[in-house]
Amino acid sequence: MADGKIYFRTKCTVLSPAWTATVASPDGTHVYEMMATPYILASQNGKTIDIKLSGL
């Protein structure tokens, strides 16, 4: 977390909240920039998953 934004690194696809920027690596890892939030909705292998962030 920096400047009120989260930088979230994952191999999942983030569905919500809306991200403001993303980069991807050849191995399938993505880094998403988004506003600070305690919950992320993502897709992993076609399944929707809920991710709860702590320590914000």
Biopython code that builds the backbone (N, CA, C, O; Angstrom):
import numpy as np
from Bio.PDB.StructureBuilder import StructureBuilder

atoms = [
    (1, "MET", "N", (0.848, -1.165, 0.000)),
    (1, "MET", "CA", (0.000, 0.000, 0.000)),
    (1, "MET", "C", (0.896, 1.230, 0.000)),
    (1, "MET", "O", (1.867, 1.306, 0.754)),
    (2, "ALA", "N", (0.560, 2.194, -0.855)),
    (2, "ALA", "CA", (1.307, 3.453, -0.929)),
    (2, "ALA", "C", (0.385, 4.542, -1.449)),
    (2, "ALA", "O", (-0.384, 4.315, -2.383)),
    (3, "ASP", "N", (0.458, 5.717, -0.851)),
    (3, "ASP", "CA", (-0.332, 6.871, -1.287)),
    (3, "ASP", "C", (-1.828, 6.573, -1.370)),
    (3, "ASP", "O", (-2.510, 7.073, -2.266)),
    (4, "GLY", "N", (-2.341, 5.764, -0.447)),
    (4, "GLY", "CA", (-3.774, 5.453, -0.432)),
    (4, "GLY", "C", (-4.207, 4.448, -1.478)),
    (4, "GLY", "O", (-5.404, 4.230, -1.667)),
    (5, "LYS", "N", (-3.259, 3.834, -2.158)),
    (5, "LYS", "CA", (-3.573, 2.827, -3.176)),
    (5, "LYS", "C", (-2.967, 1.488, -2.789)),
    (5, "LYS", "O", (-1.948, 1.422, -2.101)),
    (6, "ILE", "N", (-3.608, 0.431, -3.242)),
    (6, "ILE", "CA", (-3.109, -0.927, -3.020)),
    (6, "ILE", "C", (-2.462, -1.415, -4.307)),
    (6, "ILE", "O", (-2.972, -1.178, -5.402)),
    (7, "TYR", "N", (-1.344, -2.094, -4.162)),
    (7, "TYR", "CA", (-0.694, -2.772, -5.280)),
    (7, "TYR", "C", (-0.792, -4.255, -4.962)),
    (7, "TYR", "O", (-0.079, -4.769, -4.100)),
    (8, "PHE", "N", (-1.690, -4.937, -5.675)),
    (8, "PHE", "CA", (-2.057, -6.317, -5.379)),
    (8, "PHE", "C", (-1.475, -7.238, -6.444)),
    (8, "PHE", "O", (-1.787, -7.102, -7.627)),
    (9, "ARG", "N", (-0.627, -8.176, -6.022)),
    (9, "ARG", "CA", (0.047, -9.101, -6.939)),
    (9, "ARG", "C", (-0.604, -10.474, -6.829)),
    (9, "ARG", "O", (-0.739, -11.017, -5.732)),
    (10, "THR", "N", (-1.009, -11.037, -7.973)),
    (10, "THR", "CA", (-1.730, -12.305, -7.971)),
    (10, "THR", "C", (-1.689, -12.963, -9.349)),
    (10, "THR", "O", (-1.379, -12.315, -10.350)),
    (11, "LYS", "N", (-2.002, -14.244, -9.386)),
    (11, "LYS", "CA", (-2.193, -14.932, -10.663)),
    (11, "LYS", "C", (-3.675, -15.010, -11.017)),
    (11, "LYS", "O", (-4.039, -15.520, -12.076)),
    (12, "CYS", "N", (-4.529, -14.503, -10.126)),
    (12, "CYS", "CA", (-5.976, -14.440, -10.365)),
    (12, "CYS", "C", (-6.303, -13.213, -11.218)),
    (12, "CYS", "O", (-5.467, -12.329, -11.404)),
    (13, "THR", "N", (-7.532, -13.176, -11.730)),
    (13, "THR", "CA", (-8.036, -12.014, -12.444)),
    (13, "THR", "C", (-8.932, -11.236, -11.497)),
    (13, "THR", "O", (-9.926, -11.774, -11.008)),
    (14, "VAL", "N", (-8.599, -9.977, -11.229)),
    (14, "VAL", "CA", (-9.403, -9.152, -10.329)),
    (14, "VAL", "C", (-10.658, -8.682, -11.062)),
    (14, "VAL", "O", (-10.576, -8.126, -12.157)),
    (15, "LEU", "N", (-11.822, -8.912, -10.446)),
    (15, "LEU", "CA", (-13.110, -8.514, -11.013)),
    (15, "LEU", "C", (-13.627, -7.225, -10.385)),
    (15, "LEU", "O", (-14.209, -6.383, -11.068)),
    (16, "SER", "N", (-13.409, -7.077, -9.071)),
    (16, "SER", "CA", (-13.911, -5.919, -8.343)),
    (16, "SER", "C", (-13.048, -5.717, -7.110)),
    (16, "SER", "O", (-12.653, -6.704, -6.489)),
    (17, "PRO", "N", (-12.745, -4.520, -6.737)),
    (17, "PRO", "CA", (-13.156, -3.243, -7.303)),
    (17, "PRO", "C", (-12.403, -2.951, -8.600)),
    (17, "PRO", "O", (-11.456, -3.649, -8.962)),
    (18, "ALA", "N", (-12.844, -1.913, -9.278)),
    (18, "ALA", "CA", (-12.186, -1.523, -10.524)),
    (18, "ALA", "C", (-10.745, -1.119, -10.227)),
    (18, "ALA", "O", (-10.492, -0.391, -9.267)),
    (19, "TRP", "N", (-9.818, -1.576, -11.029)),
    (19, "TRP", "CA", (-8.421, -1.196, -10.861)),
    (19, "TRP", "C", (-8.095, -0.029, -11.775)),
    (19, "TRP", "O", (-8.758, 0.179, -12.791)),
    (20, "THR", "N", (-7.073, 0.731, -11.411)),
    (20, "THR", "CA", (-6.698, 1.912, -12.194)),
    (20, "THR", "C", (-5.540, 1.635, -13.132)),
    (20, "THR", "O", (-5.337, 2.364, -14.103)),
    (21, "ALA", "N", (-4.773, 0.577, -12.849)),
    (21, "ALA", "CA", (-3.653, 0.198, -13.720)),
    (21, "ALA", "C", (-3.314, -1.262, -13.453)),
    (21, "ALA", "O", (-3.576, -1.783, -12.369)),
    (22, "THR", "N", (-2.734, -1.911, -14.444)),
    (22, "THR", "CA", (-2.297, -3.296, -14.274)),
    (22, "THR", "C", (-1.104, -3.574, -15.190)),
    (22, "THR", "O", (-0.957, -2.968, -16.251)),
    (23, "VAL", "N", (-0.274, -4.491, -14.755)),
    (23, "VAL", "CA", (0.821, -5.002, -15.583)),
    (23, "VAL", "C", (0.826, -6.511, -15.419)),
    (23, "VAL", "O", (0.414, -7.028, -14.381)),
    (24, "ALA", "N", (1.290, -7.218, -16.438)),
    (24, "ALA", "CA", (1.324, -8.676, -16.402)),
    (24, "ALA", "C", (2.702, -9.176, -16.790)),
    (24, "ALA", "O", (3.407, -8.547, -17.580)),
    (25, "SER", "N", (3.076, -10.309, -16.229)),
    (25, "SER", "CA", (4.348, -10.929, -16.582)),
    (25, "SER", "C", (4.069, -12.169, -17.433)),
    (25, "SER", "O", (2.937, -12.650, -17.464)),
    (26, "PRO", "N", (5.070, -12.684, -18.113)),
    (26, "PRO", "CA", (4.862, -13.856, -18.969)),
    (26, "PRO", "C", (4.395, -15.108, -18.210)),
    (26, "PRO", "O", (3.779, -15.990, -18.809)),
    (27, "ASP", "N", (4.674, -15.198, -16.919)),
    (27, "ASP", "CA", (4.258, -16.377, -16.158)),
    (27, "ASP", "C", (2.806, -16.297, -15.668)),
    (27, "ASP", "O", (2.344, -17.198, -14.967)),
    (28, "GLY", "N", (2.082, -15.227, -16.028)),
    (28, "GLY", "CA", (0.682, -15.095, -15.663)),
    (28, "GLY", "C", (0.418, -14.274, -14.413)),
    (28, "GLY", "O", (-0.734, -14.103, -14.017)),
    (29, "THR", "N", (1.465, -13.768, -13.792)),
    (29, "THR", "CA", (1.294, -12.923, -12.611)),
    (29, "THR", "C", (0.887, -11.521, -13.043)),
    (29, "THR", "O", (1.440, -10.968, -13.994)),
    (30, "HIS", "N", (-0.089, -10.949, -12.333)),
    (30, "HIS", "CA", (-0.542, -9.585, -12.583)),
    (30, "HIS", "C", (-0.310, -8.747, -11.329)),
    (30, "HIS", "O", (-0.357, -9.263, -10.212)),
    (31, "VAL", "N", (-0.064, -7.477, -11.516)),
    (31, "VAL", "CA", (-0.057, -6.518, -10.415)),
    (31, "VAL", "C", (-1.114, -5.484, -10.751)),
    (31, "VAL", "O", (-1.091, -4.863, -11.813)),
    (32, "TYR", "N", (-2.052, -5.313, -9.810)),
    (32, "TYR", "CA", (-3.156, -4.376, -9.990)),
    (32, "TYR", "C", (-2.976, -3.194, -9.052)),
    (32, "TYR", "O", (-2.621, -3.373, -7.887)),
    (33, "GLU", "N", (-3.218, -1.997, -9.548)),
    (33, "GLU", "CA", (-3.258, -0.804, -8.723)),
    (33, "GLU", "C", (-4.719, -0.439, -8.542)),
    (33, "GLU", "O", (-5.461, -0.318, -9.516)),
    (34, "MET", "N", (-5.140, -0.261, -7.269)),
    (34, "MET", "CA", (-6.536, 0.083, -6.990)),
    (34, "MET", "C", (-6.610, 0.912, -5.711)),
    (34, "MET", "O", (-5.664, 0.970, -4.926)),
    (35, "MET", "N", (-7.755, 1.544, -5.530)),
    (35, "MET", "CA", (-7.972, 2.309, -4.309)),
    (35, "MET", "C", (-8.025, 1.342, -3.125)),
    (35, "MET", "O", (-8.361, 0.169, -3.286)),
    (36, "ALA", "N", (-7.692, 1.843, -1.944)),
    (36, "ALA", "CA", (-7.683, 1.010, -0.746)),
    (36, "ALA", "C", (-9.060, 0.409, -0.494)),
    (36, "ALA", "O", (-10.068, 1.115, -0.518)),
    (37, "THR", "N", (-9.096, -0.895, -0.254)),
    (37, "THR", "CA", (-10.333, -1.623, -0.001)),
    (37, "THR", "C", (-10.009, -2.859, 0.826)),
    (37, "THR", "O", (-8.930, -3.430, 0.665)),
    (38, "PRO", "N", (-10.907, -3.290, 1.704)),
    (38, "PRO", "CA", (-10.635, -4.502, 2.475)),
    (38, "PRO", "C", (-11.031, -5.795, 1.752)),
    (38, "PRO", "O", (-10.648, -6.882, 2.182)),
    (39, "TYR", "N", (-11.793, -5.685, 0.659)),
    (39, "TYR", "CA", (-12.280, -6.876, -0.052)),
    (39, "TYR", "C", (-11.990, -6.794, -1.551)),
    (39, "TYR", "O", (-12.111, -5.736, -2.169)),
    (40, "ILE", "N", (-11.605, -7.933, -2.114)),
    (40, "ILE", "CA", (-11.366, -8.040, -3.550)),
    (40, "ILE", "C", (-12.127, -9.265, -4.052)),
    (40, "ILE", "O", (-12.095, -10.326, -3.428)),
    (41, "LEU", "N", (-12.799, -9.111, -5.168)),
    (41, "LEU", "CA", (-13.483, -10.210, -5.837)),
    (41, "LEU", "C", (-12.636, -10.582, -7.044)),
    (41, "LEU", "O", (-12.300, -9.728, -7.864)),
    (42, "ALA", "N", (-12.289, -11.870, -7.149)),
    (42, "ALA", "CA", (-11.391, -12.300, -8.218)),
    (42, "ALA", "C", (-11.878, -13.603, -8.832)),
    (42, "ALA", "O", (-12.767, -14.268, -8.300)),
    (43, "SER", "N", (-11.280, -13.949, -9.955)),
    (43, "SER", "CA", (-11.585, -15.198, -10.638)),
    (43, "SER", "C", (-10.314, -16.047, -10.669)),
    (43, "SER", "O", (-9.240, -15.578, -11.044)),
    (44, "GLN", "N", (-10.468, -17.314, -10.262)),
    (44, "GLN", "CA", (-9.343, -18.248, -10.275)),
    (44, "GLN", "C", (-9.810, -19.552, -10.902)),
    (44, "GLN", "O", (-10.673, -20.240, -10.357)),
    (45, "ASN", "N", (-9.241, -19.882, -12.040)),
    (45, "ASN", "CA", (-9.617, -21.104, -12.760)),
    (45, "ASN", "C", (-11.120, -21.176, -13.031)),
    (45, "ASN", "O", (-11.722, -22.247, -12.940)),
    (46, "GLY", "N", (-11.724, -20.027, -13.366)),
    (46, "GLY", "CA", (-13.141, -19.974, -13.691)),
    (46, "GLY", "C", (-14.070, -19.880, -12.500)),
    (46, "GLY", "O", (-15.285, -19.793, -12.679)),
    (47, "LYS", "N", (-13.535, -19.895, -11.287)),
    (47, "LYS", "CA", (-14.349, -19.783, -10.077)),
    (47, "LYS", "C", (-14.169, -18.401, -9.470)),
    (47, "LYS", "O", (-13.066, -17.855, -9.461)),
    (48, "THR", "N", (-15.262, -17.838, -8.962)),
    (48, "THR", "CA", (-15.207, -16.552, -8.294)),
    (48, "THR", "C", (-14.787, -16.775, -6.841)),
    (48, "THR", "O", (-15.326, -17.638, -6.148)),
    (49, "ILE", "N", (-13.809, -15.975, -6.395)),
    (49, "ILE", "CA", (-13.331, -16.088, -5.020)),
    (49, "ILE", "C", (-13.348, -14.717, -4.355)),
    (49, "ILE", "O", (-13.166, -13.691, -5.011)),
    (50, "ASP", "N", (-13.569, -14.717, -3.045)),
    (50, "ASP", "CA", (-13.531, -13.500, -2.236)),
    (50, "ASP", "C", (-12.181, -13.462, -1.515)),
    (50, "ASP", "O", (-11.751, -14.458, -0.932)),
    (51, "ILE", "N", (-11.528, -12.320, -1.560)),
    (51, "ILE", "CA", (-10.245, -12.137, -0.880)),
    (51, "ILE", "C", (-10.413, -11.013, 0.123)),
    (51, "ILE", "O", (-10.835, -9.912, -0.232)),
    (52, "LYS", "N", (-10.083, -11.289, 1.379)),
    (52, "LYS", "CA", (-10.158, -10.261, 2.425)),
    (52, "LYS", "C", (-8.737, -9.842, 2.783)),
    (52, "LYS", "O", (-7.898, -10.673, 3.129)),
    (53, "LEU", "N", (-8.484, -8.541, 2.694)),
    (53, "LEU", "CA", (-7.180, -7.993, 3.034)),
    (53, "LEU", "C", (-7.205, -7.514, 4.483)),
    (53, "LEU", "O", (-8.196, -6.934, 4.927)),
    (54, "SER", "N", (-6.140, -7.749, 5.209)),
    (54, "SER", "CA", (-6.076, -7.275, 6.590)),
    (54, "SER", "C", (-4.855, -6.371, 6.748)),
    (54, "SER", "O", (-3.949, -6.369, 5.914)),
    (55, "GLY", "N", (-4.856, -5.619, 7.817)),
    (55, "GLY", "CA", (-3.719, -4.754, 8.105)),
    (55, "GLY", "C", (-3.744, -3.425, 7.379)),
    (55, "GLY", "O", (-2.719, -2.748, 7.297)),
    (56, "LEU", "N", (-4.899, -3.036, 6.849)),
    (56, "LEU", "CA", (-4.962, -1.757, 6.145)),
    (56, "LEU", "C", (-5.153, -0.689, 7.144)),
    (56, "LEU", "O", (-5.236, 0.485, 6.784)),
]
sb = StructureBuilder()
sb.init_structure("model")
sb.init_model(0)
sb.init_chain("A")
sb.init_seg("    ")
for serial, (resi, resn, name, xyz) in enumerate(atoms, 1):
    if name == "N":
        sb.init_residue(resn, " ", resi, " ")
    sb.init_atom(name, np.array(xyz, "f"), 0.0, 1.0, " ", f" {name:<3s}", serial, name[0])
structure = sb.get_structure()
